[in-house]
Amino acid sequence: MASAYPYNNKFSWLKHLRCPQCGLVHNAANVNTVCENADCRSTLFAEYDLPTGLNREQFLAGRPASMWRYHEFLPVADPSNVVSLGEGFTPLLTLAGLSIEALNNQVFWKDESGNPTGSFKARGIGMAVSKAKELGIAHIVTPTAGNAGGALAAYCARAGIRASVYMPQLTPKVFKDECRLYGADLVEVDGNIADCGKLANDHALQNGWFQVSTLKEPYRLEGKKTMGYEIAEQFNWQLPDVIFYPTGGGTGLIGIWKAFKELEQLGWIGKERPRMVAVQSISCDGIVTAFHNGDLTSEFKDAGFTIANGLRVPKPYADKQILKALYESNGNAIAIDDAEMNAAVKHIANTEGMLIAPEGAALWVAFKKLSASGWVKPGERVLLLNTGSGYKYLENIV
């Protein structure tokens, strides 16, 4: 994975970690979680030495079709520490049968279901495990609604790191079986992901395990941001007008927004940005409520089970950063109910030949609603991020 067009001889151009809330700089050579400022405790963002004047086509020529094609803008310093199962560079698909329903919009799917373990979680977890390996971490723990647990189990198995996964009992059985098959220690919790997070945190503190909870460490975000790099490259550096994103913990939405800022610093794209749309389940729609109220933070909201397990996040840890991206992009937020998601999963399967996760199907419903309202304008290019495979959710949707 040596650089094809090096700016310097480093595999990563990481400088340090910075808190986006208070600005405090943290040494990336240390094991970091959230901001050390007791009055802040924000998630940390990696910052890179980003030069201008790099020819993007020459720089990327001959690189592997994975997220590691952008390794200079990722945090792993030594390529021997990369733990990869081939994640990233997922396809950009145009509509087939649904094109008639899209009316005057050109709509694309970016389909993350082909990633290792069947979801976009492979990106963030793959990056976090790689950096954990580099930092000498021996045991990793995470709470999960499903897909992140399977990804952590798989990447830890490949890295030779022990994994502990805390998962709600109501999660479909396939997610639990997956974790056990990869050799992780699985703890089923009678509650939601917030309850899992509390127990995982307690056990991590007692046992000295490292936590990779969503946005409570800096590197899952760096894996997820590669979706933004890919979107820019796959759209020939002309970003779509609107991006719909299923928003539970919100790492992907924040990461894509971060990627666009880095790409502008590199001079690879201009100042134009898509309008970002956060799509939630009515069961956990705290971000939607906060956005439409003009709030800077969200309230805890959990009305119980949803077929979109990944959307049952009562209060995202980085709610401030999610809302900031929505406001900066002149975006929107909308909640979809289970009946609409379930119908959309089946409709998309028999018209597009794609069995996608309920989280992804929610985006199609959201697009149709915002198009009908006039918020999505005729002629705009629209991107829907399907985050995972529907096969894992058959227990919920059939």
Summary of the structure (lengths in Angstrom):
residues: 398
radius of gyration: 19.6
end to end distance: 42.9
largest distance: 56.6
contacts: 1454
relative contact order: 0.14
helix: 42%
strand: 17%
